[in-house]
Amino acid sequence: MELDQRPGRETGGPAPRRRGRPGYDLEAVLRVAVEVFNERGYDGASMEDLSRRLGIAKSGIYHHVAGKEELLRMALDRALDGLWEAADRAQCLDAPAIVRLERLVRDAVGVLDARLPYVTLLLRVRGNTATERAALKRRRAFDALVASLVEEAERDGDIRTDIDPKLTARLLFGTVNSLVEWYRPAAPGAANPVSATALADAVCAIAFDGLRVRPY
């Protein structure tokens, strides 16, 4: 098995995508599959559930994918690829670690906003299948990268050093990850919508500046 250059990802290359049956788009099948997985849990969802939700025979789904686990892999990769793309952008910045760390947090919030159902599914996997274990391995590698940025920022004197970097990284992205429990992207025209930018600003203000107003 060949190793991807990106940390934590093992792959022998993507499976060849099958040609879609007219009227049934692979993207639509994946989107509905993620909805069902999030509602019922991956283990509790069946291909029959997907078939009923889509209003097509199971053979129509199998025309696109080999089975339920392939849909899970595609969905988890959608979330993880977004996070690793954000990590790549942050790492490419010619800037101090604290700036790269904040950029990563901001872009991770953007990934969550754009791919909310997929990130929600990622955060619920428990390693019960080979696909889930591979996803968790990639996620742990991402967490390690965040911790390394925290360590570098500590060495630069930009972050307090009395908290373990791994704990800081977990608390930081625990805040980001908690957004899946309540945040919903605003529908067009909604009153007082919370934009992804405003959400990222709030997370970074709390995480990097704190809440308390200190007198000088």
VEXFIRO-341442 format. One record per residue (C-alpha): residue number from 1; residue in three letters; x negated, y, z negated. Coordinates in steps of 0.02 Angstrom, whole numbers, plus 32768, in hexadecimal, padded with zeros to 4 digits. Layout:
N
 seq type    x    y    z
 NUM  ALA    X    Y    Z
...
//
This chain:
216
 seq type    x    y    z
   1  MET 8000 8000 8000
   2  GLU 7FBA 80A8 8030
   3  LEU 7FB3 8136 7FB4
   4  ASP 7FFA 81E0 7FE0
   5  GLN 7F7E 826E 7FC2
   6  ARG 7FFB 82BC 7F4B
   7  PRO 7FE2 8284 7E96
   8  GLY 805A 8202 7E57
   9  ARG 80A6 81CE 7EFC
  10  GLU 8090 8121 7F43
  11  THR 80D7 80FD 7FEC
  12  GLY 80B8 809B 8087
  13  GLY 810B 8124 80ED
  14  PRO 81C3 814D 80FD
  15  ALA 8235 80C5 813C
  16  PRO 826B 80E4 81F0
  17  ARG 830D 8145 81F1
  18  ARG 839A 80F0 8249
  19  ARG 83FD 8145 82CD
  20  GLY 84A0 8184 8285
  21  ARG 8548 8145 82BC
  22  PRO 85AD 81D0 830F
  23  GLY 8619 8228 828D
  24  TYR 85B4 81EC 81F8
  25  ASP 851D 8255 81CE
  26  LEU 8493 820E 8160
  27  GLU 8487 82B2 8101
  28  ALA 8541 82A9 80D6
  29  VAL 852F 81F4 809C
  30  LEU 849C 8225 802D
  31  ARG 84F8 82BC 7FE5
  32  VAL 858F 8254 7FB6
  33  ALA 8522 81C8 7F71
  34  VAL 84CD 8243 7EFB
  35  GLU 8576 8283 7EC2
  36  VAL 85AE 81D2 7E99
  37  PHE 8509 81A4 7E46
  38  ASN 8514 823D 7DD7
  39  GLU 85C9 821B 7DAA
  40  ARG 85BE 8160 7D89
  41  GLY 8505 8145 7D6C
  42  TYR 849B 80EC 7DEC
  43  ASP 84B3 8041 7D9B
  44  GLY 856F 805C 7D8E
  45  ALA 8587 8094 7E43
  46  SER 85A6 8017 7ECD
  47  MET 85A3 801D 7F89
  48  GLU 865E 8004 7F7F
  49  ASP 866A 80A6 7F1A
  50  LEU 8608 8101 7FA1
  51  SER 8673 80B4 8029
  52  ARG 8713 80F0 7FD6
  53  ARG 86CF 819F 7FB6
  54  LEU 8696 81B1 806B
  55  GLY 8731 8160 80B2
  56  ILE 86CD 80EA 811F
  57  ALA 86A8 8030 811E
  58  LYS 860A 7FF6 80C5
  59  SER 85C5 7FC4 816F
  60  GLY 85C7 807E 819C
  61  ILE 8552 80A1 810A
  62  TYR 84E2 800D 8131
  63  HIS 84CF 8053 81E1
  64  HIS 846B 80E1 8192
  65  VAL 8411 808E 8100
  66  ALA 83E1 7FE1 80C4
  67  GLY 8440 7FF5 8021
  68  LYS 8460 8054 7F80
  69  GLU 83AA 8058 7F49
  70  GLU 8372 80A9 7FEC
  71  LEU 83EF 8134 7FCC
  72  LEU 83A9 8146 7F1C
  73  ARG 82F7 8151 7F5E
  74  MET 8328 81D7 7FDC
  75  ALA 8383 823B 7F57
  76  LEU 82F5 8235 7ED8
  77  ASP 8277 8262 7F5E
  78  ARG 82E1 82FA 7F89
  79  ALA 82CC 833A 7ED8
  80  LEU 8217 8306 7EC0
  81  ASP 81DD 8347 7F69
  82  GLY 8225 83F1 7F3D
  83  LEU 81C8 83F5 7E97
  84  TRP 8124 83BE 7EE5
  85  GLU 8136 8440 7F6F
  86  ALA 814B 84C2 7EE5
  87  ALA 80B0 847C 7E8F
  88  ASP 804D 8486 7F30
  89  ARG 807D 853C 7F49
  90  ALA 804B 8567 7E97
  91  GLN 7FA6 850C 7EA3
  92  CYS 7F7A 8565 7F45
  93  LEU 7F88 8611 7EF4
  94  ASP 7EE3 866A 7ED8
  95  ALA 7F18 86A4 7E2C
  96  PRO 7EFF 867E 7D72
  97  ALA 7F50 85E0 7D2E
  98  ILE 7FD6 8643 7CD1
  99  VAL 800F 8691 7D76
 100  ARG 8010 85E8 7DCD
 101  LEU 8071 859D 7D3D
 102  GLU 80F6 8624 7D43
 103  ARG 8103 8612 7E00
 104  LEU 811D 8557 7DE9
 105  VAL 81A6 8573 7D69
 106  ARG 81FD 85F1 7DDA
 107  ASP 81F5 857F 7E71
 108  ALA 822F 84E9 7E0A
 109  VAL 82CB 854C 7DDA
 110  GLY 82E3 856F 7E93
 111  VAL 82D6 84B5 7EB9
 112  LEU 8357 8490 7E34
 113  ASP 83CC 8513 7E7C
 114  ALA 83B9 84D2 7F2E
 115  ARG 83B9 8418 7F05
 116  LEU 841D 8411 7E64
 117  PRO 8474 8367 7E7D
 118  TYR 83CE 8315 7EAD
 119  VAL 836E 835E 7E18
 120  THR 83FE 832C 7DA5
 121  LEU 83EF 8279 7DE3
 122  LEU 8332 827B 7DCD
 123  LEU 8342 82B1 7D18
 124  ARG 83B9 8221 7CF5
 125  VAL 8351 818F 7D36
 126  ARG 830F 8118 7CB3
 127  GLY 829C 80A5 7D14
 128  ASN 8313 8014 7D2B
 129  THR 82E0 7FF6 7DE0
 130  ALA 823F 7FFC 7E44
 131  THR 827D 809B 7E98
 132  GLU 829F 80EE 7DF1
 133  ARG 81F5 80BA 7DAD
 134  ALA 819E 8104 7E45
 135  ALA 81FE 81A6 7E2D
 136  LEU 81D0 81AD 7D75
 137  LYS 8119 8195 7DA3
 138  ARG 8121 822B 7E18
 139  ARG 817B 8290 7D92
 140  ARG 80F6 8265 7D10
 141  ALA 8070 829E 7D8A
 142  PHE 80CE 8343 7D9E
 143  ASP 80D7 8356 7CE1
 144  ALA 801C 8337 7CD6
 145  LEU 7FFC 83C0 7D55
 146  VAL 8064 843A 7CEE
 147  ALA 8002 840B 7C52
 148  SER 7F5E 8428 7CAE
 149  LEU 7F97 84D7 7CDD
 150  VAL 7FC5 84F8 7C27
 151  GLU 7F18 84BB 7BEF
 152  GLU 7EC3 852C 7C6E
 153  ALA 7F2B 85C1 7C37
 154  GLU 7EFA 859B 7B83
 155  ARG 7E42 859C 7BB2
 156  ASP 7E5D 8643 7C09
 157  GLY 7EA5 8689 7B68
 158  ASP 7F51 86A8 7BB4
 159  ILE 7FB3 8627 7B50
 160  ARG 7FAE 8604 7A95
 161  THR 7F41 8570 7A6A
 162  ASP 7F97 8531 79CC
 163  ILE 8014 84C7 7A2E
 164  ASP 7FE1 8429 7A8B
 165  PRO 7FE2 844C 7B48
 166  LYS 8049 83AF 7B6C
 167  LEU 80CB 83E8 7AEE
 168  THR 80CD 8496 7B39
 169  ALA 80E5 844D 7BE6
 170  ARG 8174 83DF 7BAA
 171  LEU 81CA 846E 7B51
 172  LEU 81B4 84E0 7BE8
 173  PHE 81FD 8466 7C65
 174  GLY 827A 8427 7BE6
 175  THR 82C3 84D5 7BF1
 176  VAL 82C6 84CD 7CAF
 177  ASN 830F 841D 7CB0
 178  SER 8399 844C 7C35
 179  LEU 83E4 84BB 7CBA
 180  VAL 8431 8423 7D10
 181  GLU 84A8 8411 7C7C
 182  TRP 84FF 84B8 7C94
 183  TYR 84C0 8519 7D2B
 184  ARG 8528 8514 7DC9
 185  PRO 84F6 857B 7E62
 186  ALA 8577 8603 7E7D
 187  ALA 85F0 85EF 7F0D
 188  PRO 85E9 8679 7F91
 189  GLY 864D 870E 7F57
 190  ALA 8657 86D4 7EA2
 191  ALA 8664 875C 7E1E
 192  ASN 85C5 877D 7DBA
 193  PRO 855F 86F1 7E08
 194  VAL 84B9 86BE 7DB9
 195  SER 843A 86B7 7E44
 196  ALA 83A7 863E 7E45
 197  THR 8333 86D5 7E3A
 198  ALA 838B 871A 7DA0
 199  LEU 8389 866E 7D52
 200  ALA 82CE 865C 7D72
 201  ASP 82B0 870A 7D2B
 202  ALA 830C 86DB 7C8C
 203  VAL 82B1 8636 7C76
 204  CYS 8207 8689 7C90
 205  ALA 8230 871B 7C1D
 206  ILE 825E 86A5 7B8F
 207  ALA 81D3 8628 7BB0
 208  PHE 8144 86A2 7BCC
 209  ASP 8179 873E 7B6C
 210  GLY 81ED 86FA 7AE5
 211  LEU 8291 873E 7AA2
 212  ARG 825B 87A3 7A0B
 213  VAL 823F 885E 7A21
 214  ARG 81A5 8883 79B9
 215  PRO 8184 8931 7973
 216  TYR 80DD 897E 799A
//
